[in-house]
Amino acid sequence: MRPKIILTFLAAAMVLSSHALPQTEKKCEQVFHLFDKTVGEYSLMFYRVDWEGGGRCGRSTFYTLFLLPDRVHSFQSTSLYGNWVNRLYENMSIESYEILDDSNGVYYLNDTACFSAPELDTVYDSLYRNLPKLNAETYAWEYPDKTSDITFRGFSPELIWRHPGGLYIGYEIKEARYYRESNYLILLTEQSRLDNNGRTMNGMLIYKADGWQWLSKPPEEFRSEPCE
């Protein structure tokens, strides 16, 4: 009778493990909900980050950003933001934006200015893989300046802010928004790897672009690599 008992136990364990496996494969995904940006170089921006995948993934976080030409002040809250944002919009001017088309991984501003996601830096990748905790926060703490920047051609915008939950090595561009009036370029990034808790490490980058990049001929120092 003992062999039958052992076989029955093993069979039950296999059934339980087969049902448990899909749960461990589920990931907690960051989803960015971008609200509008107010008009001007000195402006306000609001966005929310939701976690999809269940309550274990974390609470939604609401961000308020003060955008300045050379930096960003960020405030965040995990409490509900209610309807005050909509009421605020009724009394503020909102700037329109363009969503740039993805042309095989290259985003064009015009025929002389474009950008694309950076190639994977193997040195930065090795630094990440050897961290005691594999997540974006630990990497940013240990190596705050070792991130892969977007490849720009024909113009040279200034990075003024990174969303703190993103891992900015070996990432792709998910969406590119350009605010023509105030010259802000906002990129949502997509990170293929998960941290050691099964969470995505997508991010957001905010750039301040110079005013001349829409000219038909950019300054001589930025003509070394034409858009392909």
PyMOL commands that place a pseudoatom at each C-alpha (Angstrom):
pseudoatom trace, name=CA, resn=MET, resi=1, chain=A, elem=C, hetatm=0, pos=[0.000, 0.000, 0.000]
pseudoatom trace, name=CA, resn=ARG, resi=2, chain=A, elem=C, hetatm=0, pos=[2.872, 2.348, 0.662]
pseudoatom trace, name=CA, resn=PRO, resi=3, chain=A, elem=C, hetatm=0, pos=[3.939, 2.681, -3.040]
pseudoatom trace, name=CA, resn=LYS, resi=4, chain=A, elem=C, hetatm=0, pos=[0.343, 3.616, -3.971]
pseudoatom trace, name=CA, resn=ILE, resi=5, chain=A, elem=C, hetatm=0, pos=[0.266, 6.270, -1.286]
pseudoatom trace, name=CA, resn=ILE, resi=6, chain=A, elem=C, hetatm=0, pos=[3.549, 7.740, -2.493]
pseudoatom trace, name=CA, resn=LEU, resi=7, chain=A, elem=C, hetatm=0, pos=[2.392, 7.769, -6.130]
pseudoatom trace, name=CA, resn=THR, resi=8, chain=A, elem=C, hetatm=0, pos=[-0.891, 9.378, -5.168]
pseudoatom trace, name=CA, resn=PHE, resi=9, chain=A, elem=C, hetatm=0, pos=[0.944, 12.089, -3.211]
pseudoatom trace, name=CA, resn=LEU, resi=10, chain=A, elem=C, hetatm=0, pos=[3.302, 12.799, -6.120]
pseudoatom trace, name=CA, resn=ALA, resi=11, chain=A, elem=C, hetatm=0, pos=[0.425, 13.012, -8.558]
pseudoatom trace, name=CA, resn=ALA, resi=12, chain=A, elem=C, hetatm=0, pos=[-1.407, 15.477, -6.316]
pseudoatom trace, name=CA, resn=ALA, resi=13, chain=A, elem=C, hetatm=0, pos=[1.743, 17.570, -5.904]
pseudoatom trace, name=CA, resn=MET, resi=14, chain=A, elem=C, hetatm=0, pos=[2.195, 17.717, -9.684]
pseudoatom trace, name=CA, resn=VAL, resi=15, chain=A, elem=C, hetatm=0, pos=[-1.380, 18.919, -10.154]
pseudoatom trace, name=CA, resn=LEU, resi=16, chain=A, elem=C, hetatm=0, pos=[-0.946, 21.628, -7.517]
pseudoatom trace, name=CA, resn=SER, resi=17, chain=A, elem=C, hetatm=0, pos=[2.351, 22.793, -8.973]
pseudoatom trace, name=CA, resn=SER, resi=18, chain=A, elem=C, hetatm=0, pos=[0.875, 22.919, -12.477]
pseudoatom trace, name=CA, resn=HIS, resi=19, chain=A, elem=C, hetatm=0, pos=[-1.807, 25.276, -11.206]
pseudoatom trace, name=CA, resn=ALA, resi=20, chain=A, elem=C, hetatm=0, pos=[0.669, 27.373, -9.187]
pseudoatom trace, name=CA, resn=LEU, resi=21, chain=A, elem=C, hetatm=0, pos=[3.102, 27.913, -12.059]
pseudoatom trace, name=CA, resn=PRO, resi=22, chain=A, elem=C, hetatm=0, pos=[1.002, 30.360, -14.087]
pseudoatom trace, name=CA, resn=GLN, resi=23, chain=A, elem=C, hetatm=0, pos=[0.583, 32.559, -11.003]
pseudoatom trace, name=CA, resn=THR, resi=24, chain=A, elem=C, hetatm=0, pos=[4.329, 32.885, -10.571]
pseudoatom trace, name=CA, resn=GLU, resi=25, chain=A, elem=C, hetatm=0, pos=[4.653, 33.743, -14.264]
pseudoatom trace, name=CA, resn=LYS, resi=26, chain=A, elem=C, hetatm=0, pos=[2.226, 36.657, -14.004]
pseudoatom trace, name=CA, resn=LYS, resi=27, chain=A, elem=C, hetatm=0, pos=[3.958, 40.021, -13.895]
pseudoatom trace, name=CA, resn=CYS, resi=28, chain=A, elem=C, hetatm=0, pos=[3.059, 43.279, -12.235]
pseudoatom trace, name=CA, resn=GLU, resi=29, chain=A, elem=C, hetatm=0, pos=[3.002, 45.820, -15.042]
pseudoatom trace, name=CA, resn=GLN, resi=30, chain=A, elem=C, hetatm=0, pos=[3.358, 49.571, -14.742]
pseudoatom trace, name=CA, resn=VAL, resi=31, chain=A, elem=C, hetatm=0, pos=[0.803, 51.433, -16.839]
pseudoatom trace, name=CA, resn=PHE, resi=32, chain=A, elem=C, hetatm=0, pos=[1.320, 55.167, -17.332]
pseudoatom trace, name=CA, resn=HIS, resi=33, chain=A, elem=C, hetatm=0, pos=[-1.771, 57.336, -17.617]
pseudoatom trace, name=CA, resn=LEU, resi=34, chain=A, elem=C, hetatm=0, pos=[-0.580, 60.711, -18.823]
pseudoatom trace, name=CA, resn=PHE, resi=35, chain=A, elem=C, hetatm=0, pos=[-2.732, 63.702, -18.054]
pseudoatom trace, name=CA, resn=ASP, resi=36, chain=A, elem=C, hetatm=0, pos=[-2.422, 66.982, -19.873]
pseudoatom trace, name=CA, resn=LYS, resi=37, chain=A, elem=C, hetatm=0, pos=[0.323, 69.529, -19.492]
pseudoatom trace, name=CA, resn=THR, resi=38, chain=A, elem=C, hetatm=0, pos=[-0.413, 73.185, -18.948]
pseudoatom trace, name=CA, resn=VAL, resi=39, chain=A, elem=C, hetatm=0, pos=[0.767, 75.770, -21.470]
pseudoatom trace, name=CA, resn=GLY, resi=40, chain=A, elem=C, hetatm=0, pos=[4.251, 77.244, -21.307]
pseudoatom trace, name=CA, resn=GLU, resi=41, chain=A, elem=C, hetatm=0, pos=[7.865, 76.448, -20.480]
pseudoatom trace, name=CA, resn=TYR, resi=42, chain=A, elem=C, hetatm=0, pos=[7.099, 76.893, -16.780]
pseudoatom trace, name=CA, resn=SER, resi=43, chain=A, elem=C, hetatm=0, pos=[4.164, 74.520, -16.511]
pseudoatom trace, name=CA, resn=LEU, resi=44, chain=A, elem=C, hetatm=0, pos=[2.415, 71.755, -14.604]
pseudoatom trace, name=CA, resn=MET, resi=45, chain=A, elem=C, hetatm=0, pos=[2.037, 68.140, -15.641]
pseudoatom trace, name=CA, resn=PHE, resi=46, chain=A, elem=C, hetatm=0, pos=[0.025, 65.374, -13.993]
pseudoatom trace, name=CA, resn=TYR, resi=47, chain=A, elem=C, hetatm=0, pos=[0.232, 61.622, -14.497]
pseudoatom trace, name=CA, resn=ARG, resi=48, chain=A, elem=C, hetatm=0, pos=[-0.708, 58.408, -12.714]
pseudoatom trace, name=CA, resn=VAL, resi=49, chain=A, elem=C, hetatm=0, pos=[1.080, 55.047, -12.594]
pseudoatom trace, name=CA, resn=ASP, resi=50, chain=A, elem=C, hetatm=0, pos=[-1.201, 52.042, -12.122]
pseudoatom trace, name=CA, resn=TRP, resi=51, chain=A, elem=C, hetatm=0, pos=[-0.107, 48.477, -11.403]
pseudoatom trace, name=CA, resn=GLU, resi=52, chain=A, elem=C, hetatm=0, pos=[-1.880, 45.757, -13.358]
pseudoatom trace, name=CA, resn=GLY, resi=53, chain=A, elem=C, hetatm=0, pos=[-1.747, 42.222, -12.007]
pseudoatom trace, name=CA, resn=GLY, resi=54, chain=A, elem=C, hetatm=0, pos=[-3.573, 42.324, -8.707]
pseudoatom trace, name=CA, resn=GLY, resi=55, chain=A, elem=C, hetatm=0, pos=[-3.353, 43.871, -5.267]
pseudoatom trace, name=CA, resn=ARG, resi=56, chain=A, elem=C, hetatm=0, pos=[0.038, 42.328, -4.543]
pseudoatom trace, name=CA, resn=CYS, resi=57, chain=A, elem=C, hetatm=0, pos=[1.575, 44.567, -7.218]
pseudoatom trace, name=CA, resn=GLY, resi=58, chain=A, elem=C, hetatm=0, pos=[1.197, 47.812, -5.311]
pseudoatom trace, name=CA, resn=ARG, resi=59, chain=A, elem=C, hetatm=0, pos=[-0.961, 50.894, -5.170]
pseudoatom trace, name=CA, resn=SER, resi=60, chain=A, elem=C, hetatm=0, pos=[-1.452, 53.478, -7.877]
pseudoatom trace, name=CA, resn=THR, resi=61, chain=A, elem=C, hetatm=0, pos=[0.748, 56.544, -7.537]
pseudoatom trace, name=CA, resn=PHE, resi=62, chain=A, elem=C, hetatm=0, pos=[-0.241, 60.022, -8.646]
pseudoatom trace, name=CA, resn=TYR, resi=63, chain=A, elem=C, hetatm=0, pos=[2.488, 62.464, -9.704]
pseudoatom trace, name=CA, resn=THR, resi=64, chain=A, elem=C, hetatm=0, pos=[2.472, 66.233, -9.965]
pseudoatom trace, name=CA, resn=LEU, resi=65, chain=A, elem=C, hetatm=0, pos=[5.384, 67.730, -11.877]
pseudoatom trace, name=CA, resn=PHE, resi=66, chain=A, elem=C, hetatm=0, pos=[6.539, 71.335, -12.013]
pseudoatom trace, name=CA, resn=LEU, resi=67, chain=A, elem=C, hetatm=0, pos=[8.314, 71.617, -15.364]
pseudoatom trace, name=CA, resn=LEU, resi=68, chain=A, elem=C, hetatm=0, pos=[11.049, 74.222, -15.644]
pseudoatom trace, name=CA, resn=PRO, resi=69, chain=A, elem=C, hetatm=0, pos=[13.279, 74.745, -18.696]
pseudoatom trace, name=CA, resn=ASP, resi=70, chain=A, elem=C, hetatm=0, pos=[16.263, 73.072, -17.010]
pseudoatom trace, name=CA, resn=ARG, resi=71, chain=A, elem=C, hetatm=0, pos=[14.804, 70.775, -14.312]
pseudoatom trace, name=CA, resn=VAL, resi=72, chain=A, elem=C, hetatm=0, pos=[11.660, 69.239, -12.826]
pseudoatom trace, name=CA, resn=HIS, resi=73, chain=A, elem=C, hetatm=0, pos=[10.251, 69.293, -9.308]
pseudoatom trace, name=CA, resn=SER, resi=74, chain=A, elem=C, hetatm=0, pos=[8.271, 66.123, -8.614]
pseudoatom trace, name=CA, resn=PHE, resi=75, chain=A, elem=C, hetatm=0, pos=[5.635, 65.383, -5.983]
pseudoatom trace, name=CA, resn=GLN, resi=76, chain=A, elem=C, hetatm=0, pos=[3.878, 62.067, -5.582]
pseudoatom trace, name=CA, resn=SER, resi=77, chain=A, elem=C, hetatm=0, pos=[1.045, 60.548, -3.571]
pseudoatom trace, name=CA, resn=THR, resi=78, chain=A, elem=C, hetatm=0, pos=[-0.440, 57.081, -3.199]
pseudoatom trace, name=CA, resn=SER, resi=79, chain=A, elem=C, hetatm=0, pos=[-3.770, 58.527, -2.082]
pseudoatom trace, name=CA, resn=LEU, resi=80, chain=A, elem=C, hetatm=0, pos=[-6.694, 58.963, -4.432]
pseudoatom trace, name=CA, resn=TYR, resi=81, chain=A, elem=C, hetatm=0, pos=[-6.522, 62.161, -6.452]
pseudoatom trace, name=CA, resn=GLY, resi=82, chain=A, elem=C, hetatm=0, pos=[-10.322, 62.406, -6.784]
pseudoatom trace, name=CA, resn=ASN, resi=83, chain=A, elem=C, hetatm=0, pos=[-11.851, 64.816, -9.254]
pseudoatom trace, name=CA, resn=TRP, resi=84, chain=A, elem=C, hetatm=0, pos=[-9.755, 67.847, -8.408]
pseudoatom trace, name=CA, resn=VAL, resi=85, chain=A, elem=C, hetatm=0, pos=[-7.609, 67.416, -11.531]
pseudoatom trace, name=CA, resn=ASN, resi=86, chain=A, elem=C, hetatm=0, pos=[-10.627, 67.808, -13.817]
pseudoatom trace, name=CA, resn=ARG, resi=87, chain=A, elem=C, hetatm=0, pos=[-11.776, 70.857, -11.891]
pseudoatom trace, name=CA, resn=LEU, resi=88, chain=A, elem=C, hetatm=0, pos=[-8.278, 72.305, -12.136]
pseudoatom trace, name=CA, resn=TYR, resi=89, chain=A, elem=C, hetatm=0, pos=[-8.254, 71.848, -15.926]
pseudoatom trace, name=CA, resn=GLU, resi=90, chain=A, elem=C, hetatm=0, pos=[-11.365, 73.972, -16.225]
pseudoatom trace, name=CA, resn=ASN, resi=91, chain=A, elem=C, hetatm=0, pos=[-9.373, 76.998, -15.047]
pseudoatom trace, name=CA, resn=MET, resi=92, chain=A, elem=C, hetatm=0, pos=[-6.046, 76.342, -16.804]
pseudoatom trace, name=CA, resn=SER, resi=93, chain=A, elem=C, hetatm=0, pos=[-4.854, 76.418, -20.403]
pseudoatom trace, name=CA, resn=ILE, resi=94, chain=A, elem=C, hetatm=0, pos=[-3.790, 72.968, -21.678]
pseudoatom trace, name=CA, resn=GLU, resi=95, chain=A, elem=C, hetatm=0, pos=[-1.078, 72.569, -24.305]
pseudoatom trace, name=CA, resn=SER, resi=96, chain=A, elem=C, hetatm=0, pos=[-1.684, 70.252, -27.251]
pseudoatom trace, name=CA, resn=TYR, resi=97, chain=A, elem=C, hetatm=0, pos=[0.920, 67.675, -28.278]
pseudoatom trace, name=CA, resn=GLU, resi=98, chain=A, elem=C, hetatm=0, pos=[1.879, 65.444, -31.177]
pseudoatom trace, name=CA, resn=ILE, resi=99, chain=A, elem=C, hetatm=0, pos=[2.455, 61.689, -30.955]
pseudoatom trace, name=CA, resn=LEU, resi=100, chain=A, elem=C, hetatm=0, pos=[5.450, 60.985, -33.192]
pseudoatom trace, name=CA, resn=ASP, resi=101, chain=A, elem=C, hetatm=0, pos=[5.265, 58.025, -35.558]
pseudoatom trace, name=CA, resn=ASP, resi=102, chain=A, elem=C, hetatm=0, pos=[7.495, 54.997, -35.030]
pseudoatom trace, name=CA, resn=SER, resi=103, chain=A, elem=C, hetatm=0, pos=[9.367, 54.249, -38.263]
pseudoatom trace, name=CA, resn=ASN, resi=104, chain=A, elem=C, hetatm=0, pos=[11.145, 50.940, -37.558]
pseudoatom trace, name=CA, resn=GLY, resi=105, chain=A, elem=C, hetatm=0, pos=[12.402, 52.196, -34.222]
pseudoatom trace, name=CA, resn=VAL, resi=106, chain=A, elem=C, hetatm=0, pos=[13.285, 55.697, -35.452]
pseudoatom trace, name=CA, resn=TYR, resi=107, chain=A, elem=C, hetatm=0, pos=[11.212, 58.788, -34.593]
pseudoatom trace, name=CA, resn=TYR, resi=108, chain=A, elem=C, hetatm=0, pos=[11.464, 61.730, -37.005]
pseudoatom trace, name=CA, resn=LEU, resi=109, chain=A, elem=C, hetatm=0, pos=[10.981, 65.366, -36.144]
pseudoatom trace, name=CA, resn=ASN, resi=110, chain=A, elem=C, hetatm=0, pos=[11.794, 66.403, -39.720]
pseudoatom trace, name=CA, resn=ASP, resi=111, chain=A, elem=C, hetatm=0, pos=[14.181, 65.265, -42.454]
pseudoatom trace, name=CA, resn=THR, resi=112, chain=A, elem=C, hetatm=0, pos=[17.290, 66.282, -40.466]
pseudoatom trace, name=CA, resn=ALA, resi=113, chain=A, elem=C, hetatm=0, pos=[16.317, 65.515, -36.863]
pseudoatom trace, name=CA, resn=CYS, resi=114, chain=A, elem=C, hetatm=0, pos=[15.411, 62.116, -35.419]
pseudoatom trace, name=CA, resn=PHE, resi=115, chain=A, elem=C, hetatm=0, pos=[16.054, 59.829, -32.465]
pseudoatom trace, name=CA, resn=SER, resi=116, chain=A, elem=C, hetatm=0, pos=[15.935, 56.161, -31.469]
pseudoatom trace, name=CA, resn=ALA, resi=117, chain=A, elem=C, hetatm=0, pos=[16.340, 53.953, -28.397]
pseudoatom trace, name=CA, resn=PRO, resi=118, chain=A, elem=C, hetatm=0, pos=[19.951, 53.241, -27.359]
pseudoatom trace, name=CA, resn=GLU, resi=119, chain=A, elem=C, hetatm=0, pos=[21.686, 49.935, -27.929]
pseudoatom trace, name=CA, resn=LEU, resi=120, chain=A, elem=C, hetatm=0, pos=[22.272, 47.716, -24.901]
pseudoatom trace, name=CA, resn=ASP, resi=121, chain=A, elem=C, hetatm=0, pos=[25.405, 48.756, -23.027]
pseudoatom trace, name=CA, resn=THR, resi=122, chain=A, elem=C, hetatm=0, pos=[27.031, 45.488, -21.919]
pseudoatom trace, name=CA, resn=VAL, resi=123, chain=A, elem=C, hetatm=0, pos=[28.990, 47.232, -19.131]
pseudoatom trace, name=CA, resn=TYR, resi=124, chain=A, elem=C, hetatm=0, pos=[25.848, 48.720, -17.593]
pseudoatom trace, name=CA, resn=ASP, resi=125, chain=A, elem=C, hetatm=0, pos=[24.037, 45.423, -18.092]
pseudoatom trace, name=CA, resn=SER, resi=126, chain=A, elem=C, hetatm=0, pos=[26.772, 43.602, -16.166]
pseudoatom trace, name=CA, resn=LEU, resi=127, chain=A, elem=C, hetatm=0, pos=[26.558, 46.140, -13.332]
pseudoatom trace, name=CA, resn=TYR, resi=128, chain=A, elem=C, hetatm=0, pos=[22.831, 45.523, -13.052]
pseudoatom trace, name=CA, resn=ARG, resi=129, chain=A, elem=C, hetatm=0, pos=[23.123, 41.733, -13.095]
pseudoatom trace, name=CA, resn=ASN, resi=130, chain=A, elem=C, hetatm=0, pos=[25.561, 41.831, -10.161]
pseudoatom trace, name=CA, resn=LEU, resi=131, chain=A, elem=C, hetatm=0, pos=[23.386, 43.934, -7.873]
pseudoatom trace, name=CA, resn=PRO, resi=132, chain=A, elem=C, hetatm=0, pos=[22.306, 42.434, -4.526]
pseudoatom trace, name=CA, resn=LYS, resi=133, chain=A, elem=C, hetatm=0, pos=[18.699, 43.314, -5.452]
pseudoatom trace, name=CA, resn=LEU, resi=134, chain=A, elem=C, hetatm=0, pos=[17.659, 43.330, -9.093]
pseudoatom trace, name=CA, resn=ASN, resi=135, chain=A, elem=C, hetatm=0, pos=[15.410, 46.345, -9.378]
pseudoatom trace, name=CA, resn=ALA, resi=136, chain=A, elem=C, hetatm=0, pos=[15.465, 49.845, -10.823]
pseudoatom trace, name=CA, resn=GLU, resi=137, chain=A, elem=C, hetatm=0, pos=[15.666, 51.611, -7.469]
pseudoatom trace, name=CA, resn=THR, resi=138, chain=A, elem=C, hetatm=0, pos=[18.788, 49.714, -6.376]
pseudoatom trace, name=CA, resn=TYR, resi=139, chain=A, elem=C, hetatm=0, pos=[20.503, 50.348, -9.716]
pseudoatom trace, name=CA, resn=ALA, resi=140, chain=A, elem=C, hetatm=0, pos=[19.701, 54.074, -9.578]
pseudoatom trace, name=CA, resn=TRP, resi=141, chain=A, elem=C, hetatm=0, pos=[21.087, 54.240, -6.030]
pseudoatom trace, name=CA, resn=GLU, resi=142, chain=A, elem=C, hetatm=0, pos=[24.302, 52.389, -6.864]
pseudoatom trace, name=CA, resn=TYR, resi=143, chain=A, elem=C, hetatm=0, pos=[24.903, 53.863, -10.337]
pseudoatom trace, name=CA, resn=PRO, resi=144, chain=A, elem=C, hetatm=0, pos=[22.917, 57.099, -10.726]
pseudoatom trace, name=CA, resn=ASP, resi=145, chain=A, elem=C, hetatm=0, pos=[24.879, 58.287, -13.761]
pseudoatom trace, name=CA, resn=LYS, resi=146, chain=A, elem=C, hetatm=0, pos=[25.277, 54.985, -15.623]
pseudoatom trace, name=CA, resn=THR, resi=147, chain=A, elem=C, hetatm=0, pos=[22.200, 54.971, -17.834]
pseudoatom trace, name=CA, resn=SER, resi=148, chain=A, elem=C, hetatm=0, pos=[21.834, 54.660, -21.599]
pseudoatom trace, name=CA, resn=ASP, resi=149, chain=A, elem=C, hetatm=0, pos=[20.592, 57.850, -23.206]
pseudoatom trace, name=CA, resn=ILE, resi=150, chain=A, elem=C, hetatm=0, pos=[18.463, 58.155, -26.324]
pseudoatom trace, name=CA, resn=THR, resi=151, chain=A, elem=C, hetatm=0, pos=[20.416, 58.419, -29.596]
pseudoatom trace, name=CA, resn=PHE, resi=152, chain=A, elem=C, hetatm=0, pos=[19.695, 61.853, -31.088]
pseudoatom trace, name=CA, resn=ARG, resi=153, chain=A, elem=C, hetatm=0, pos=[20.632, 62.985, -34.603]
pseudoatom trace, name=CA, resn=GLY, resi=154, chain=A, elem=C, hetatm=0, pos=[20.298, 66.518, -35.899]
pseudoatom trace, name=CA, resn=PHE, resi=155, chain=A, elem=C, hetatm=0, pos=[19.470, 68.068, -32.525]
pseudoatom trace, name=CA, resn=SER, resi=156, chain=A, elem=C, hetatm=0, pos=[20.566, 67.804, -28.911]
pseudoatom trace, name=CA, resn=PRO, resi=157, chain=A, elem=C, hetatm=0, pos=[17.811, 68.118, -26.274]
pseudoatom trace, name=CA, resn=GLU, resi=158, chain=A, elem=C, hetatm=0, pos=[18.570, 68.217, -22.563]
pseudoatom trace, name=CA, resn=LEU, resi=159, chain=A, elem=C, hetatm=0, pos=[17.325, 65.446, -20.265]
pseudoatom trace, name=CA, resn=ILE, resi=160, chain=A, elem=C, hetatm=0, pos=[15.692, 67.119, -17.272]
pseudoatom trace, name=CA, resn=TRP, resi=161, chain=A, elem=C, hetatm=0, pos=[13.860, 64.242, -15.540]
pseudoatom trace, name=CA, resn=ARG, resi=162, chain=A, elem=C, hetatm=0, pos=[13.523, 60.449, -15.305]
pseudoatom trace, name=CA, resn=HIS, resi=163, chain=A, elem=C, hetatm=0, pos=[10.639, 58.591, -13.710]
pseudoatom trace, name=CA, resn=PRO, resi=164, chain=A, elem=C, hetatm=0, pos=[12.311, 56.883, -10.698]
pseudoatom trace, name=CA, resn=GLY, resi=165, chain=A, elem=C, hetatm=0, pos=[10.758, 53.451, -11.296]
pseudoatom trace, name=CA, resn=GLY, resi=166, chain=A, elem=C, hetatm=0, pos=[12.337, 52.892, -14.709]
pseudoatom trace, name=CA, resn=LEU, resi=167, chain=A, elem=C, hetatm=0, pos=[15.459, 50.907, -15.586]
pseudoatom trace, name=CA, resn=TYR, resi=168, chain=A, elem=C, hetatm=0, pos=[17.178, 52.878, -18.337]
pseudoatom trace, name=CA, resn=ILE, resi=169, chain=A, elem=C, hetatm=0, pos=[19.487, 50.284, -19.860]
pseudoatom trace, name=CA, resn=GLY, resi=170, chain=A, elem=C, hetatm=0, pos=[18.459, 48.113, -22.794]
pseudoatom trace, name=CA, resn=TYR, resi=171, chain=A, elem=C, hetatm=0, pos=[15.031, 49.713, -23.124]
pseudoatom trace, name=CA, resn=GLU, resi=172, chain=A, elem=C, hetatm=0, pos=[12.714, 50.604, -26.005]
pseudoatom trace, name=CA, resn=ILE, resi=173, chain=A, elem=C, hetatm=0, pos=[10.564, 53.643, -26.727]
pseudoatom trace, name=CA, resn=LYS, resi=174, chain=A, elem=C, hetatm=0, pos=[6.879, 52.900, -26.312]
pseudoatom trace, name=CA, resn=GLU, resi=175, chain=A, elem=C, hetatm=0, pos=[5.492, 56.365, -27.075]
pseudoatom trace, name=CA, resn=ALA, resi=176, chain=A, elem=C, hetatm=0, pos=[6.949, 59.764, -27.976]
pseudoatom trace, name=CA, resn=ARG, resi=177, chain=A, elem=C, hetatm=0, pos=[5.045, 62.980, -27.317]
pseudoatom trace, name=CA, resn=TYR, resi=178, chain=A, elem=C, hetatm=0, pos=[6.229, 66.372, -28.527]
pseudoatom trace, name=CA, resn=TYR, resi=179, chain=A, elem=C, hetatm=0, pos=[4.868, 69.643, -27.178]
pseudoatom trace, name=CA, resn=ARG, resi=180, chain=A, elem=C, hetatm=0, pos=[5.693, 72.004, -30.007]
pseudoatom trace, name=CA, resn=GLU, resi=181, chain=A, elem=C, hetatm=0, pos=[4.783, 75.257, -28.287]
pseudoatom trace, name=CA, resn=SER, resi=182, chain=A, elem=C, hetatm=0, pos=[7.001, 74.751, -25.233]
pseudoatom trace, name=CA, resn=ASN, resi=183, chain=A, elem=C, hetatm=0, pos=[9.565, 72.373, -26.830]
pseudoatom trace, name=CA, resn=TYR, resi=184, chain=A, elem=C, hetatm=0, pos=[9.174, 69.519, -24.336]
pseudoatom trace, name=CA, resn=LEU, resi=185, chain=A, elem=C, hetatm=0, pos=[9.729, 65.956, -25.536]
pseudoatom trace, name=CA, resn=ILE, resi=186, chain=A, elem=C, hetatm=0, pos=[8.213, 63.237, -23.317]
pseudoatom trace, name=CA, resn=LEU, resi=187, chain=A, elem=C, hetatm=0, pos=[9.088, 59.585, -23.926]
pseudoatom trace, name=CA, resn=LEU, resi=188, chain=A, elem=C, hetatm=0, pos=[7.506, 56.523, -22.368]
pseudoatom trace, name=CA, resn=THR, resi=189, chain=A, elem=C, hetatm=0, pos=[10.051, 53.702, -22.207]
pseudoatom trace, name=CA, resn=GLU, resi=190, chain=A, elem=C, hetatm=0, pos=[9.478, 49.958, -22.132]
pseudoatom trace, name=CA, resn=GLN, resi=191, chain=A, elem=C, hetatm=0, pos=[11.822, 47.588, -20.297]
pseudoatom trace, name=CA, resn=SER, resi=192, chain=A, elem=C, hetatm=0, pos=[11.653, 43.921, -21.323]
pseudoatom trace, name=CA, resn=ARG, resi=193, chain=A, elem=C, hetatm=0, pos=[13.176, 42.485, -18.135]
pseudoatom trace, name=CA, resn=LEU, resi=194, chain=A, elem=C, hetatm=0, pos=[11.420, 42.181, -14.796]
pseudoatom trace, name=CA, resn=ASP, resi=195, chain=A, elem=C, hetatm=0, pos=[12.882, 42.874, -11.379]
pseudoatom trace, name=CA, resn=ASN, resi=196, chain=A, elem=C, hetatm=0, pos=[13.302, 40.119, -8.799]
pseudoatom trace, name=CA, resn=ASN, resi=197, chain=A, elem=C, hetatm=0, pos=[9.712, 40.657, -7.611]
pseudoatom trace, name=CA, resn=GLY, resi=198, chain=A, elem=C, hetatm=0, pos=[8.248, 40.131, -11.067]
pseudoatom trace, name=CA, resn=ARG, resi=199, chain=A, elem=C, hetatm=0, pos=[7.546, 43.816, -11.699]
pseudoatom trace, name=CA, resn=THR, resi=200, chain=A, elem=C, hetatm=0, pos=[8.130, 45.746, -14.886]
pseudoatom trace, name=CA, resn=MET, resi=201, chain=A, elem=C, hetatm=0, pos=[10.584, 48.640, -14.862]
pseudoatom trace, name=CA, resn=ASN, resi=202, chain=A, elem=C, hetatm=0, pos=[9.105, 50.859, -17.546]
pseudoatom trace, name=CA, resn=GLY, resi=203, chain=A, elem=C, hetatm=0, pos=[9.834, 54.544, -17.332]
pseudoatom trace, name=CA, resn=MET, resi=204, chain=A, elem=C, hetatm=0, pos=[9.369, 58.063, -18.596]
pseudoatom trace, name=CA, resn=LEU, resi=205, chain=A, elem=C, hetatm=0, pos=[11.946, 60.577, -19.822]
pseudoatom trace, name=CA, resn=ILE, resi=206, chain=A, elem=C, hetatm=0, pos=[11.365, 64.318, -20.147]
pseudoatom trace, name=CA, resn=TYR, resi=207, chain=A, elem=C, hetatm=0, pos=[13.594, 66.371, -22.435]
pseudoatom trace, name=CA, resn=LYS, resi=208, chain=A, elem=C, hetatm=0, pos=[13.756, 70.084, -23.101]
pseudoatom trace, name=CA, resn=ALA, resi=209, chain=A, elem=C, hetatm=0, pos=[14.550, 70.651, -26.753]
pseudoatom trace, name=CA, resn=ASP, resi=210, chain=A, elem=C, hetatm=0, pos=[16.203, 73.751, -28.196]
pseudoatom trace, name=CA, resn=GLY, resi=211, chain=A, elem=C, hetatm=0, pos=[14.145, 76.057, -30.358]
pseudoatom trace, name=CA, resn=TRP, resi=212, chain=A, elem=C, hetatm=0, pos=[16.211, 75.718, -33.523]
pseudoatom trace, name=CA, resn=GLN, resi=213, chain=A, elem=C, hetatm=0, pos=[15.803, 71.991, -34.163]
pseudoatom trace, name=CA, resn=TRP, resi=214, chain=A, elem=C, hetatm=0, pos=[12.830, 72.533, -36.487]
pseudoatom trace, name=CA, resn=LEU, resi=215, chain=A, elem=C, hetatm=0, pos=[14.898, 74.525, -38.951]
pseudoatom trace, name=CA, resn=SER, resi=216, chain=A, elem=C, hetatm=0, pos=[15.526, 72.892, -42.316]
pseudoatom trace, name=CA, resn=LYS, resi=217, chain=A, elem=C, hetatm=0, pos=[19.292, 72.982, -41.673]
pseudoatom trace, name=CA, resn=PRO, resi=218, chain=A, elem=C, hetatm=0, pos=[20.533, 72.439, -38.106]
pseudoatom trace, name=CA, resn=PRO, resi=219, chain=A, elem=C, hetatm=0, pos=[23.775, 74.036, -36.862]
pseudoatom trace, name=CA, resn=GLU, resi=220, chain=A, elem=C, hetatm=0, pos=[26.969, 72.578, -38.271]
pseudoatom trace, name=CA, resn=GLU, resi=221, chain=A, elem=C, hetatm=0, pos=[27.964, 70.778, -35.058]
pseudoatom trace, name=CA, resn=PHE, resi=222, chain=A, elem=C, hetatm=0, pos=[24.870, 68.565, -35.237]
pseudoatom trace, name=CA, resn=ARG, resi=223, chain=A, elem=C, hetatm=0, pos=[25.197, 67.388, -38.840]
pseudoatom trace, name=CA, resn=SER, resi=224, chain=A, elem=C, hetatm=0, pos=[27.605, 64.522, -38.263]
pseudoatom trace, name=CA, resn=GLU, resi=225, chain=A, elem=C, hetatm=0, pos=[25.008, 61.736, -38.370]
pseudoatom trace, name=CA, resn=PRO, resi=226, chain=A, elem=C, hetatm=0, pos=[22.044, 62.285, -40.686]
pseudoatom trace, name=CA, resn=CYS, resi=227, chain=A, elem=C, hetatm=0, pos=[18.785, 60.473, -40.107]
pseudoatom trace, name=CA, resn=GLU, resi=228, chain=A, elem=C, hetatm=0, pos=[18.512, 57.189, -41.944]
for i in range(1, 228): cmd.bond("trace and resi %d" % i, "trace and resi %d" % (i + 1))
show_as sticks, trace
zoom trace
